[in-house]
Amino acid sequence: MRKNYIHKTLLLLVLSTALSLSGCGSKGEKNNQTGMEAYQKKDYATAIKSYSAAITQDNRKADYYINLAMAYVETGEYENALTQIGFALELEPKNQSAYRSKGIIHIALNDFENAILALEQALHLADGFVGNMEYDILDYRAVAESKSGNYKKAIDTYTILLKVGYKPSEHYYLRGCSYLLNNEMESAKSDFSHAIENQKNSYTLYLNIYQALSQYGAEEEGSLYLQKALTLDLGKKEDTFSKGKIYYYLGDYTNAITYLLKEPRNPESNLYLGKIYMATGDTTQAFLTFQQYLESSPDNGDVYNQLGMMRFEEGAYQEALNYFQSGLGCNDLSARKSLAFNEAVTYEYMLDFSTAKEKFKAYIDSYPDDAQAIKEYEFLKSR
């Protein structure tokens, strides 16, 4: 399943934003600082423990609750995160950072209406002052607007950010994506060109533009950007890996494998090698390569899904179930839907109809428009 283009580029979950600093003299400040250091190192379990200890020592600091909430976001515990933001707002009802964080959490929950409301409140609390915090809030608001399908509003918000020169390459690209989704191809292409003008030497940007155009149905147009990217020679370690990815998307698997196997190896090379082996029918090598990938990147739900599907197709249902459930434990939102559906189907094939029915009921509660799941659930109700 393809990821939504915004998931691939955004910064949503660049949730490692500047955390709120607390004032000196608080009893919990030492633990708060320890939590911030752990957060920056992506040691979120330690961050949560430290922030919680800070709150135990001083439960009157709104910033401690905000910091704890953002650590919970990183572990996918969004309801816990919202609870902490609620505590922060009880202490400081006009805390701009709390409303900003609340908006980010609702984006992660795909609750875009409430995300926009929270971010609007955060902007209102600026009291006319406009700085980097406000630009950052507008950035997230544009994400919520685009993901909610209100592409025109997203375009307007990105236009505001571009007028003040805030992250021009990124926002030309994102506005271009919104133009695409609003069926304005020429405006999108113009913005993509501006994005490249502002960041000419970026393989990632060319790849992101290709993926946006490809998902829109303009893969041939997107391939032109990949061909341009192949002419880059940045003299950096990532050159060989990036060119390997580009050849993969162009369907030139021979060159893709050559570049992906070059030294120094990028840990992500195994992800693309696994995809190539799958595409060429070498499922045994694909399985081994995906497993190697998980050793360095254990939180990719899509890879667990791929491994589960391979075992499922072989009739090894218990092994398949283990992979699907491991994937669900990753809190990878982009893969959760496929994993949850496949988990329910696997229980059905294992003849555990009672559990399959429960899983499909939970799935339909989260994804009520899935006609196939509804059909399976109705069948299971008759068993």
SERO-4910 file (N, C-alpha, C, O; in steps of 0.05 Angstrom, whole numbers):
BEGIN
 pado doro    nc1    nc2    nc3   cac1   cac2   cac3    cc1    cc2    cc3    oc1    oc2    oc3
  Met    A     17    -24      0      0      0      0     18     25      0     36     27     17
  Arg    A     12     43    -18     28     68    -19     22     85      4     -1     87     13
  Lys    A     41     99     14     37    118     36     26    144     23     33    151      1
  Asn    A     10    157     38      1    183     30     25    201     27     44    200     43
  Tyr    A     26    218      6     50    234      0     58    251     23     82    256     27
  Ile    A     39    261     39     46    278     61     60    262     82     78    273     96
  His    A     53    237     85     67    220    105     96    217     96    114    215    113
  Lys    A    102    218     70    129    213     61    146    238     66    170    235     67
  Thr    A    134    261     67    151    285     67    148    302     92    164    320     97
  Leu    A    128    295    106    121    314    127    126    306    155    113    288    164
  Leu    A    137    313    164    146    332    184    125    328    205    127    338    227
  Leu    A    105    314    197     87    306    218    102    287    233    103    276    255
  Leu    A    108    289    220    115    280    244    144    282    245    159    263    252
  Val    A    153    307    237    176    317    250    165    328    276    161    352    278
  Leu    A    161    310    294    150    318    320    173    324    339    169    330    362
  Ser    A    198    321    330    220    329    347    224    359    343    244    368    332
  Thr    A    205    374    351    206    403    350    218    413    376    222    398    395
  Ala    A    223    439    377    235    450    402    215    447    424    193    457    423
  Leu    A    223    433    445    206    429    468    207    453    486    227    468    486
  Ser    A    186    456    501    184    479    519    205    477    541    208    456    554
  Leu    A    218    499    546    237    500    568    223    511    593    208    530    592
  Ser    A    228    498    615    215    506    640    233    526    655    257    527    651
  Gly    A    221    541    672    236    561    688    254    548    708    250    525    717
  Cys    A    274    562    716    293    552    736    280    551    763    261    565    769
  Gly    A    290    534    780    282    534    808    260    513    814    254    509    837
  Ser    A    249    500    793    229    480    797    241    455    809    264    448    801
  Lys    A    227    442    827    237    417    838    241    395    817    258    378    819
  Gly    A    224    396    796    226    376    775    244    382    752    245    367    732
  Glu    A    258    405    754    273    414    730    295    395    722    300    391    698
  Lys    A    308    383    741    330    364    734    319    341    718    331    333    698
  Asn    A    297    329    727    285    307    712    274    317    685    276    302    665
  Asn    A    264    341    684    254    352    658    277    354    638    274    347    615
  Gln    A    300    365    648    323    367    630    333    340    621    341    337    598
  Thr    A    333    320    639    341    293    632    322    282    610    330    269    591
  Gly    A    296    288    613    276    280    594    281    292    567    279    279    546
  Met    A    288    318    566    293    332    541    318    320    527    318    317    503
  Glu    A    338    314    543    363    302    531    356    275    519    366    268    497
  Ala    A    340    259    533    333    233    523    315    235    498    319    220    479
  Tyr    A    297    255    498    280    259    475    297    265    450    292    254    429
  Gln    A    316    283    453    333    290    430    349    266    420    355    265    396
  Lys    A    354    247    437    369    223    429    349    201    419    357    179    412
  Lys    A    323    208    419    302    190    410    299    166    429    289    145    422
  Asp    A    307    170    454    303    150    475    277    158    489    277    169    511
  Tyr    A    254    152    477    229    162    486    219    149    512    205    161    528
  Ala    A    227    124    516    219    110    541    232    125    565    218    130    585
  Thr    A    257    132    563    270    147    584    258    175    587    255    185    609
  Ala    A    252    187    564    240    214    564    214    214    580    209    231    597
  Ile    A    197    194    574    171    191    587    175    187    617    161    200    634
  Lys    A    193    170    625    199    165    653    209    190    667    200    196    689
  Ser    A    226    205    654    238    229    666    217    252    669    215    265    689
  Tyr    A    201    256    647    181    277    649    160    270    670    151    287    685
  Ser    A    153    244    672    134    236    692    144    241    720    130    249    738
  Ala    A    171    236    724    183    242    750    183    272    756    179    280    779
  Ala    A    188    288    735    187    317    739    159    326    748    157    343    766
  Ile    A    138    314    736    111    321    744    105    312    773     92    327    788
  Thr    A    115    289    780    111    280    808    124    299    827    113    304    849
  Gln    A    147    311    820    161    330    838    148    357    837    148    371    857
  Asp    A    136    365    815    124    391    812    102    389    792    107    391    768
  Asn    A     77    387    801     54    383    783     41    409    775     18    409    766
  Arg    A     55    431    778     43    457    771     57    469    747     52    493    741
  Lys    A     73    454    733     88    464    710     74    454    684     77    430    678
  Ala    A     61    471    670     48    463    645     67    451    625     61    433    610
  Asp    A     92    463    624    111    454    604    119    425    608    125    411    588
  Tyr    A    119    415    633    126    387    637    105    369    624    112    348    612
  Tyr    A     80    376    627     58    360    615     60    361    584     55    341    571
  Ile    A     67    385    573     70    387    544     92    369    534     89    355    514
  Asn    A    115    370    548    138    354    540    131    324    541    138    309    524
  Leu    A    117    316    563    109    288    565     90    280    542     92    258    532
  Ala    A     72    298    535     53    293    513     68    288    487     61    269    473
  Met    A     88    304    482    102    301    457    119    275    456    123    263    435
  Ala    A    128    267    479    142    241    481    122    218    475    129    199    462
  Tyr    A     98    221    486     77    200    481     70    200    451     65    178    440
  Val    A     71    223    438     65    223    409     86    206    394     78    191    376
  Glu    A    111    208    402    132    193    389    128    163    392    138    147    376
  Thr    A    115    154    414    111    125    418     83    117    409     75     94    413
  Gly    A     69    135    396     42    129    385     20    127    406     -2    117    400
  Glu    A     25    137    430      5    137    451    -10    163    451     -7    180    469
  Tyr    A    -27    167    431    -39    193    426    -60    201    447    -62    224    454
  Glu    A    -75    181    456    -95    188    477    -81    197    502    -91    216    515
  Asn    A    -60    183    510    -44    192    533    -33    220    529    -33    237    547
  Ala    A    -25    226    504    -14    252    498    -36    274    501    -31    295    513
  Leu    A    -60    268    491    -82    287    494    -89    292    524    -95    314    532
  Thr    A    -88    271    540    -93    274    568    -73    293    581    -81    310    597
  Gln    A    -48    290    574    -27    308    586    -31    337    577    -27    355    592
  Ile    A    -40    341    552    -45    368    542    -69    380    557    -70    403    563
  Gly    A    -88    363    564   -111    372    580   -102    382    607   -112    403    616
  Phe    A    -84    368    620    -73    377    646    -58    403    643    -61    421    660
  Ala    A    -43    406    621    -28    431    616    -47    455    613    -42    476    624
  Leu    A    -69    450    599    -88    472    594   -105    479    619   -114    501    622
  Glu    A   -108    459    636   -121    465    662   -104    485    678   -114    502    692
  Leu    A    -77    481    677    -59    499    691    -56    526    677    -55    546    690
  Glu    A    -54    525    651    -50    550    635    -69    550    611    -61    541    590
  Pro    A    -93    559    614   -113    558    592   -105    574    567   -117    569    546
  Lys    A    -86    591    570    -77    607    546    -49    600    538    -34    617    529
  Asn    A    -41    575    541    -14    567    534    -13    560    504    -25    540    495
  Gln    A      1    576    489      2    573    460     14    546    452      5    533    434
  Ser    A     36    538    466     49    514    459     31    489    464     33    470    449
  Ala    A     14    491    484     -4    469    490    -24    465    467    -29    443    458
  Tyr    A    -35    487    457    -54    485    435    -40    476    409    -51    461    393
  Arg    A    -15    485    405      1    475    382      4    445    384     -1    431    364
  Ser    A     12    435    407     16    407    411    -10    391    407    -11    369    396
  Lys    A    -32    403    417    -58    390    414    -65    387    385    -76    367    376
  Gly    A    -59    407    369    -64    406    340    -48    384    327    -58    369    310
  Ile    A    -22    381    335     -5    361    323    -16    333    330    -16    315    313
  Ile    A    -25    330    355    -35    303    363    -60    296    347    -63    273    338
  His    A    -78    316    343   -102    310    327    -95    304    298   -109    288    286
  Ile    A    -74    316    287    -65    308    260    -57    279    260    -64    264    242
  Ala    A    -42    271    280    -33    243    282    -56    224    284    -55    201    275
  Leu    A    -78    233    296   -102    217    299   -121    219    275   -143    207    275
  Asn    A   -112    233    254   -129    238    230   -155    253    237   -175    250    223
  Asp    A   -154    268    259   -177    284    267   -171    313    259   -163    330    276
  Phe    A   -175    319    234   -165    344    223   -181    368    231   -171    390    233
  Glu    A   -207    363    234   -224    386    243   -215    397    270   -212    421    273
  Asn    A   -212    379    289   -202    388    315   -174    398    315   -166    415    331
  Ala    A   -158    387    296   -130    396    293   -130    426    285   -116    442    296
  Ile    A   -147    432    265   -148    460    256   -158    478    277   -148    500    281
  Leu    A   -178    469    292   -189    486    314   -167    492    335   -165    515    344
  Ala    A   -152    472    342   -131    476    362   -109    494    352    -99    512    366
  Leu    A   -101    491    327    -80    507    315    -90    536    312    -74    555    315
  Glu    A   -115    539    305   -126    567    303   -125    580    330   -119    604    332
  Gln    A   -131    565    351   -130    577    378   -102    584    385    -97    605    398
  Ala    A    -83    568    377    -54    574    382    -47    600    368    -32    616    379
  Leu    A    -56    604    344    -50    628    329    -63    652    342    -52    674    344
  His    A    -88    649    352   -102    670    366    -87    680    390    -87    703    397
  Leu    A    -74    661    404    -59    668    428    -33    682    423    -19    690    442
  Ala    A    -26    686    397     -2    701    391     -6    731    396     13    746    398
  Asp    A    -32    740    398    -38    768    404    -25    787    384    -15    808    392
  Gly    A    -25    779    358    -15    797    338     15    794    332     25    804    312
  Phe    A     30    781    350     58    777    346     62    754    326     49    733    328
  Val    A     80    758    307     85    737    287    115    731    286    131    748    281
  Gly    A    122    706    293    150    697    292    151    668    284    132    658    272
  Asn    A    173    655    289    177    627    280    156    608    291    148    589    278
  Met    A    148    613    316    127    596    328    102    597    312     89    577    306
  Glu    A     94    621    304     69    625    289     72    613    261     53    601    250
  Tyr    A     95    615    249     99    603    222     98    573    224     87    559    207
  Asp    A    109    562    246    108    533    250     79    524    254     71    503    243
  Ile    A     63    539    268     35    532    272     20    533    245      4    515    240
  Leu    A     25    553    229     13    555    203     21    531    186      5    520    170
  Asp    A     46    523    189     56    499    174     39    475    180     30    461    162
  Tyr    A     34    470    206     18    447    214    -11    450    205    -25    431    198
  Arg    A    -21    476    206    -49    480    198    -52    473    168    -72    461    160
  Ala    A    -32    480    152    -33    473    123    -34    443    119    -48    433    102
  Val    A    -19    428    136    -19    399    135    -48    389    140    -58    372    125
  Ala    A    -60    399    161    -87    390    169   -107    397    147   -125    382    141
  Glu    A   -104    421    136   -122    430    115   -120    412     90   -140    403     79
  Ser    A    -95    406     82    -92    389     58   -102    360     63   -115    349     46
  Lys    A    -95    349     87   -103    322     92   -133    319     97   -144    297     94
  Ser    A   -146    341    103   -176    340    106   -190    344     79   -214    343     78
  Gly    A   -174    349     58   -185    353     31   -191    381     24   -202    386      3
  Asn    A   -185    400     42   -189    428     36   -164    440     24   -149    455     36
  Tyr    A   -159    432     -1   -134    439    -14   -132    469    -20   -110    480    -19
  Lys    A   -154    482    -25   -153    511    -30   -143    526     -5   -127    544     -8
  Lys    A   -153    518     18   -144    531     42   -114    525     48    -99    543     56
  Ala    A   -106    501     42    -78    494     46    -61    511     27    -40    521     36
  Ile    A    -69    514      2    -54    531    -16    -52    559     -6    -30    571     -7
  Asp    A    -73    570      5    -73    597     16    -53    599     40    -39    619     42
  Thr    A    -53    579     57    -36    579     80     -6    577     71     11    591     82
  Tyr    A     -1    559     52     27    557     42     35    583     29     59    591     30
  Thr    A     16    597     16     23    622      3     32    643     23     50    659     19
  Ile    A     18    644     46     26    662     68     55    656     77     71    674     80
  Leu    A     61    630     80     88    623     89    109    629     68    131    637     75
  Leu    A    102    627     42    121    633     21    126    663     19    148    672     12
  Lys    A    105    679     24    108    708     22    128    718     43    142    739     38
  Val    A    130    705     66    149    714     86    176    699     84    194    703    100
  Gly    A    178    681     64    203    668     59    209    646     79    233    640     84
  Tyr    A    189    633     90    193    613    111    195    585     97    176    575     86
  Lys    A    219    574     98    225    547     86    214    545     57    197    529     51
  Pro    A    225    562     39    214    564     12    214    538     -3    194    531    -16
  Ser    A    236    523     -3    236    498    -19    215    479     -9    200    467    -25
  Glu    A    214    475     17    194    456     28    166    465     22    149    448     15
  His    A    160    490     24    133    499     21    125    503     -8    101    500    -15
  Tyr    A    144    508    -26    137    507    -55    129    478    -62    110    473    -76
  Tyr    A    145    459    -51    138    431    -57    111    423    -46     95    411    -60
  Leu    A    105    431    -21     80    423     -8     56    438    -21     35    426    -24
  Arg    A     61    463    -29     39    477    -43     34    464    -70     12    462    -79
  Gly    A     56    455    -83     53    441   -108     37    415   -105     20    409   -122
  Cys    A     41    401    -83     25    377    -78     -4    384    -74    -22    370    -84
  Ser    A    -10    406    -60    -37    414    -57    -50    423    -83    -73    417    -88
  Tyr    A    -34    436   -100    -44    443   -127    -51    418   -143    -72    417   -156
  Leu    A    -34    398   -141    -39    372   -154    -66    361   -146    -83    354   -163
  Leu    A    -70    360   -120    -94    348   -109   -119    365   -115   -141    355   -114
  Asn    A   -114    390   -121   -136    408   -129   -139    409   -160   -152    427   -170
  Asn    A   -126    390   -173   -127    387   -203   -117    412   -217   -128    420   -237
  Glu    A    -96    424   -207    -83    447   -220    -54    439   -227    -35    447   -213
  Met    A    -51    423   -248    -25    412   -255     -5    433   -262     18    430   -253
  Glu    A    -12    453   -277      8    472   -286     19    488   -262     43    494   -260
  Ser    A      1    495   -243     10    509   -219     28    491   -202     48    500   -191
  Ala    A     21    466   -201     38    447   -186     66    445   -198     86    446   -184
  Lys    A     68    442   -225     94    440   -238    110    465   -234    134    464   -231
  Ser    A     97    488   -234    111    513   -230    123    514   -201    145    522   -198
  Asp    A    107    505   -182    117    505   -154    139    485   -151    158    490   -136
  Phe    A    138    462   -164    159    442   -162    185    454   -173    207    449   -162
  Ser    A    183    469   -195    206    482   -206    218    502   -187    243    503   -184
  His    A    201    517   -173    211    537   -153    224    522   -130    244    531   -119
  Ala    A    213    499   -122    224    484   -100    253    475   -107    271    477    -90
  Ile    A    257    466   -132    283    457   -140    302    481   -142    326    478   -135
  Glu    A    293    504   -151    310    527   -153    321    535   -126    343    545   -123
  Asn    A    305    530   -105    313    537    -78    329    515    -64    341    520    -43
  Gln    A    330    492    -76    345    469    -65    353    450    -87    342    429    -90
  Lys    A    373    459   -103    379    445   -127    392    418   -123    388    399   -138
  Asn    A    407    415   -101    423    391    -97    410    373    -76    422    368    -55
  Ser    A    387    363    -82    373    346    -63    359    323    -78    339    326    -91
  Tyr    A    371    299    -75    358    275    -86    330    272    -75    311    264    -89
  Thr    A    327    277    -48    302    272    -35    280    289    -48    257    279    -51
  Leu    A    286    314    -54    265    331    -66    256    320    -93    232    319    -98
  Tyr    A    275    312   -110    267    301   -136    250    276   -132    231    272   -146
  Leu    A    258    258   -113    243    234   -108    215    241    -98    195    228   -106
  Asn    A    213    260    -80    186    268    -69    168    278    -91    144    272    -92
  Ile    A    179    294   -109    163    305   -132    154    282   -149    131    282   -158
  Tyr    A    172    263   -155    164    240   -171    141    225   -158    121    218   -171
  Gln    A    143    220   -131    123    205   -118     96    219   -117     75    207   -120
  Ala    A     97    246   -114     72    261   -114     59    260   -142     35    255   -144
  Leu    A     74    263   -163     63    261   -190     53    233   -197     33    229   -209
  Ser    A     69    213   -188     61    185   -193     35    178   -179     18    165   -192
  Gln    A     31    187   -154      6    181   -140    -17    197   -153    -40    188   -150
  Tyr    A    -11    219   -166    -32    234   -180    -40    221   -206    -60    228   -218
  Gly    A    -23    202   -215    -28    189   -241    -11    200   -263    -15    193   -287
  Ala    A      9    216   -257     27    228   -277     55    217   -273     74    231   -270
  Glu    A     57    190   -274     83    177   -268    103    184   -290    127    187   -284
  Glu    A     94    186   -315    113    192   -337    125    220   -332    149    224   -336
  Glu    A    108    239   -324    118    266   -318    137    265   -295    158    278   -295
  Gly    A    131    249   -275    148    246   -251    175    234   -258    195    241   -246
  Ser    A    175    215   -277    200    202   -285    221    222   -296    245    217   -294
  Leu    A    211    244   -308    230    264   -318    246    276   -295    269    283   -299
  Tyr    A    234    279   -272    248    290   -249    269    270   -239    291    277   -231
  Leu    A    263    244   -241    282    224   -233    306    224   -252    329    221   -243
  Gln    A    301    228   -278    323    229   -297    341    253   -291    365    251   -294
  Lys    A    329    275   -284    345    299   -276    361    293   -251    384    302   -249
  Ala    A    350    279   -232    364    273   -208    389    256   -213    409    258   -198
  Leu    A    388    239   -233    411    222   -239    435    238   -248    457    228   -247
  Thr    A    430    263   -257    453    279   -266    467    293   -242    488    305   -246
  Leu    A    455    291   -218    468    303   -195    492    287   -187    492    262   -189
  Asp    A    513    300   -178    537    286   -168    547    303   -145    563    321   -148
  Leu    A    537    296   -121    543    312    -98    568    304    -84    577    317    -65
  Gly    A    580    282    -92    605    273    -80    601    265    -51    620    267    -35
  Lys    A    577    256    -44    572    248    -16    566    218    -15    561    205    -35
  Lys    A    568    208     10    563    180     14    536    171      4    532    148     -5
  Glu    A    516    189      7    489    181      0    484    180    -30    462    171    -38
  Asp    A    503    188    -46    499    188    -75    492    160    -86    472    158   -100
  Thr    A    507    140    -78    502    113    -89    475    103    -80    460     91    -96
  Phe    A    468    107    -55    442     97    -45    419    112    -59    400    100    -68
  Ser    A    421    138    -61    400    154    -74    397    146   -103    374    144   -112
  Lys    A    418    142   -117    416    134   -145    404    106   -147    390    100   -166
  Gly    A    410     89   -127    398     62   -127    368     64   -125    353     50   -138
  Lys    A    359     82   -107    330     86   -104    317     96   -130    296     88   -138
  Ile    A    331    115   -142    321    127   -167    318    106   -188    297    104   -202
  Tyr    A    338     89   -192    336     68   -212    314     48   -205    301     37   -222
  Tyr    A    310     43   -178    288     26   -170    261     37   -180    245     23   -191
  Tyr    A    256     63   -175    231     75   -184    229     77   -214    206     77   -225
  Leu    A    251     78   -228    251     78   -258    247     50   -269    243     46   -293
  Gly    A    247     29   -251    244      2   -260    269    -11   -271    267    -33   -283
  Asp    A    291      3   -268    317     -8   -277    330    -23   -254    347    -12   -240
  Tyr    A    321    -48   -250    330    -63   -226    359    -71   -227    372    -74   -207
  Thr    A    370    -75   -251    398    -82   -253    416    -60   -242    433    -65   -225
  Asn    A    412    -35   -251    427    -13   -241    420     -7   -211    438      0   -196
  Ala    A    395    -11   -204    387     -7   -176    403    -25   -158    413    -16   -138
  Ile    A    404    -51   -164    419    -70   -147    448    -62   -146    461    -64   -125
  Thr    A    459    -55   -169    488    -47   -170    494    -25   -150    513    -26   -135
  Tyr    A    477     -4   -151    482     19   -133    476     13   -104    490     21    -86
  Leu    A    454     -2    -99    446     -8    -72    466    -26    -57    468    -26    -33
  Leu    A    481    -42    -73    501    -60    -61    528    -47    -58    547    -60    -47
  Lys    A    531    -23    -68    557    -10    -66    563     -2    -37    545      3    -22
  Glu    A    588      0    -31    597      9     -5    601     39     -6    609     49    -27
  Pro    A    597     54     16    586     45     41    556     40     39    542     55     26
  Arg    A    547     18     52    519     11     50    502     28     69    509     33     92
  Asn    A    479     37     59    459     50     75    440     28     86    432     10     71
  Pro    A    434     28    113    417      7    124    390      4    109    379    -18    108
  Glu    A    381     26     97    355     26     82    358     11     55    338      5     43
  Ser    A    383      6     47    386     -8     21    371    -35     21    360    -43      1
  Asn    A    371    -49     44    357    -74     45    327    -72     40    315    -91     30
  Leu    A    316    -49     47    287    -45     42    282    -46     12    264    -59      3
  Tyr    A    298    -31     -3    294    -29    -32    303    -55    -46    290    -63    -66
  Leu    A    324    -67    -36    332    -93    -47    310   -114    -43    304   -129    -62
  Gly    A    297   -114    -20    275   -132    -15    252   -127    -34    240   -146    -44
  Lys    A    246   -102    -39    224    -95    -58    231   -105    -87    214   -115   -101
  Ile    A    256   -102    -94    265   -111   -121    262   -141   -123    252   -152   -143
  Tyr    A    271   -156   -102    269   -185   -102    240   -194   -104    233   -213   -117
  Met    A    223   -179    -90    194   -185    -91    184   -181   -120    169   -198   -130
  Ala    A    191   -159   -132    182   -152   -158    191   -172   -179    178   -176   -199
  Thr    A    215   -183   -175    226   -203   -194    219   -232   -187    229   -250   -200
  Gly    A    203   -236   -166    194   -262   -159    212   -279   -142    207   -302   -138
  Asp    A    234   -267   -132    253   -281   -114    244   -277    -85    256   -262    -70
  Thr    A    222   -291    -78    211   -287    -51    229   -296    -29    228   -285     -7
  Thr    A    245   -317    -34    263   -326    -13    283   -305     -5    288   -299     18
  Gln    A    296   -293    -26    315   -272    -21    302   -247    -10    313   -233      7
  Ala    A    277   -242    -19    263   -219     -9    258   -222     21    261   -203     37
  Phe    A    249   -246     29    244   -251     57    268   -246     74    267   -233     95
  Leu    A    291   -257     66    316   -255     81    325   -225     82    335   -216    103
  Thr    A    322   -211     60    331   -183     59    313   -165     77    323   -148     90
  Phe    A    287   -170     76    269   -154     94    276   -160    123    275   -141    140
  Gln    A    282   -184    130    289   -190    158    315   -175    166    317   -165    188
  Gln    A    334   -174    147    359   -159    153    352   -129    157    364   -116    174
  Tyr    A    333   -119    141    326    -91    144    314    -86    171    320    -65    184
  Leu    A    297   -104    181    285   -100    207    305   -100    230    299    -89    252
  Glu    A    328   -111    226    348   -111    247    358    -83    253    365    -76    275
  Ser    A    358    -66    232    366    -38    236    343    -19    238    346      3    249
  Ser    A    320    -26    228    296     -9    228    272    -26    237    256    -34    220
  Pro    A    269    -31    263    248    -50    272    220    -39    273    201    -53    282
  Asp    A    216    -14    265    189     -1    268    175      4    242    158     21    240
  Asn    A    182    -11    221    169     -7    195    146    -27    192    151    -51    186
  Gly    A    122    -18    196     99    -36    195     94    -48    168     85    -70    166
  Asp    A    101    -33    147     97    -43    120    114    -68    114    105    -86    100
  Val    A    139    -68    125    156    -91    121    145   -116    135    145   -138    125
  Tyr    A    136   -112    160    123   -134    174     99   -144    158     94   -168    157
  Asn    A     84   -126    146     62   -134    130     70   -151    106     58   -171     99
  Gln    A     92   -143     93    103   -158     70    111   -186     79    105   -205     65
  Leu    A    125   -187    101    134   -213    111    110   -231    118    110   -255    112
  Gly    A     90   -219    131     66   -234    137     52   -244    113     42   -267    113
  Met    A     50   -228     92     36   -236     68     51   -259     54     39   -278     43
  Met    A     78   -258     55     93   -281     43     87   -307     58     83   -327     45
  Arg    A     87   -306     84     81   -330    100     52   -338     96     46   -362     95
  Phe    A     34   -319     94      6   -325     90      2   -341     64    -12   -361     63
  Glu    A     14   -331     43     11   -344     17     23   -372     16     15   -388     -1
  Glu    A     41   -377     35     53   -404     37     36   -422     55     41   -446     57
  Gly    A     15   -411     67     -2   -426     85      9   -428    113     -3   -443    130
  Ala    A     30   -413    119     41   -413    147     27   -391    163     38   -370    168
  Tyr    A      2   -397    170    -16   -376    181     -7   -366    209     -9   -342    214
  Gln    A      3   -383    226     12   -374    252     36   -355    249     37   -335    263
  Glu    A     55   -362    232     78   -344    227     68   -318    215     78   -296    223
  Ala    A     50   -319    197     39   -295    184     26   -277    206     31   -253    207
  Leu    A     10   -290    223     -3   -275    245     17   -261    263     13   -238    271
  Asn    A     39   -275    269     60   -263    286     71   -238    273     76   -218    287
  Tyr    A     76   -239    247     87   -215    233     66   -192    233     74   -169    237
  Phe    A     41   -199    227     21   -178    226     19   -164    254     17   -140    256
  Gln    A     19   -180    275     16   -169    302     41   -154    310     39   -134    324
  Ser    A     64   -163    302     89   -147    307     87   -120    293     96   -100    304
  Gly    A     77   -120    269     74    -95    254     54    -76    268     59    -52    269
  Leu    A     32    -87    278     13    -70    293     25    -58    317     18    -36    326
  Gly    A     45    -72    329     58    -62    353     77    -39    348     87    -27    366
  Cys    A     82    -34    322    101    -12    315     89     15    316    103     35    316
  Asn    A     62     17    317     48     42    316     55     58    290     57     82    290
  Asp    A     58     43    268     63     55    242     35     60    229     23     42    218
  Leu    A     26     85    231     -1     92    222     -5     86    192    -27     79    184
  Ser    A     16     89    176     12     86    147      7     57    140     -5     51    119
  Ala    A     15     38    157     11      9    152    -11     -4    169    -18    -27    164
  Arg    A    -21     12    188    -40      0    208    -65    -13    195    -73    -34    202
  Lys    A    -76      1    175   -101     -9    163    -97    -36    150   -112    -55    155
  Ser    A    -76    -39    134    -70    -64    120    -64    -86    140    -73   -109    137
  Leu    A    -48    -79    160    -41    -99    181    -65   -109    196    -68   -133    201
  Ala    A    -83    -91    204   -106    -98    219   -125   -116    203   -136   -136    213
  Phe    A   -128   -109    177   -145   -126    159   -133   -153    156   -147   -174    158
  Asn    A   -107   -155    151    -94   -181    146    -94   -198    172    -96   -222    170
  Glu    A    -92   -185    195    -94   -200    220   -121   -214    222   -123   -237    229
  Ala    A   -142   -199    216   -169   -210    219   -173   -233    199   -184   -254    206
  Val    A   -163   -229    174   -166   -250    154   -151   -275    162   -160   -298    157
  Thr    A   -127   -272    174   -111   -294    182   -125   -311    203   -124   -336    202
  Tyr    A   -138   -298    222   -153   -313    242   -175   -329    228   -181   -351    236
  Glu    A   -187   -317    208   -208   -331    193   -197   -357    180   -210   -378    181
  Tyr    A   -174   -354    167   -162   -377    154   -152   -398    174   -149   -422    167
  Met    A   -147   -389    199   -139   -408    220   -163   -421    232   -161   -437    251
  Leu    A   -187   -414    222   -213   -425    231   -220   -416    259   -237   -428    272
  Asp    A   -208   -395    268   -215   -383    294   -235   -360    288   -229   -337    288
  Phe    A   -260   -369    282   -280   -350    272   -288   -330    293   -295   -307    286
  Ser    A   -288   -338    318   -296   -320    339   -277   -296    341   -286   -273    342
  Thr    A   -251   -302    341   -231   -280    342   -231   -264    317   -229   -239    318
  Ala    A   -235   -278    294   -236   -263    268   -259   -243    268   -256   -221    259
  Lys    A   -282   -252    279   -305   -234    280   -299   -210    298   -306   -187    291
  Glu    A   -287   -214    321   -280   -192    339   -260   -173    325   -263   -148    327
  Lys    A   -241   -184    310   -221   -167    297   -234   -151    274   -228   -127    271
  Phe    A   -252   -163    259   -265   -149    238   -284   -127    249   -286   -105    238
  Lys    A   -296   -133    272   -314   -112    285   -297    -88    293   -305    -65    288
  Ala    A   -274    -93    305   -256    -71    313   -246    -56    288   -243    -32    289
  Tyr    A   -240    -71    267   -230    -59    243   -251    -40    231   -245    -18    223
  Ile    A   -276    -50    229   -297    -34    217   -303     -9    234   -310     12    224
  Asp    A   -300    -12    260   -303     12    277   -284     34    270   -290     58    271
  Ser    A   -259     26    262   -239     45    254   -241     53    225   -234     76    217
  Tyr    A   -250     35    208   -251     40    179   -279     32    168   -281     11    155
  Pro    A   -299     48    175   -327     40    169   -334     39    139   -355     29    132
  Asp    A   -317     49    122   -324     50     93   -312     26     77   -314     26     53
  Asp    A   -300      7     91   -287    -15     77   -308    -37     72   -316    -52     89
  Ala    A   -318    -37     47   -340    -55     40   -331    -85     42   -347   -102     50
  Gln    A   -306    -91     35   -297   -119     37   -297   -129     65   -305   -151     71
  Ala    A   -288   -111     84   -288   -119    112   -316   -123    123   -321   -142    138
  Ile    A   -335   -106    114   -363   -109    123   -374   -136    113   -388   -149    127
  Lys    A   -367   -143     88   -377   -168     77   -366   -192     93   -381   -211     99
  Glu    A   -340   -191     99   -328   -212    115   -341   -214    143   -346   -236    153
  Tyr    A   -346   -191    155   -358   -191    181   -386   -203    181   -394   -219    199
  Glu    A   -402   -196    161   -429   -207    158   -428   -238    154   -444   -252    165
  Phe    A   -408   -247    139   -405   -276    135   -398   -289    162   -410   -310    169
  Leu    A   -380   -278    177   -372   -289    202   -394   -290    223   -395   -307    240
  Lys    A   -412   -270    222   -435   -270    240   -453   -293    237   -468   -301    255
  Ser    A   -452   -305    213   -469   -328    207   -456   -355    214   -468   -376    212
  Arg    A   -430   -354    222   -416   -379    228   -425   -390    255   -415   -411    263
***
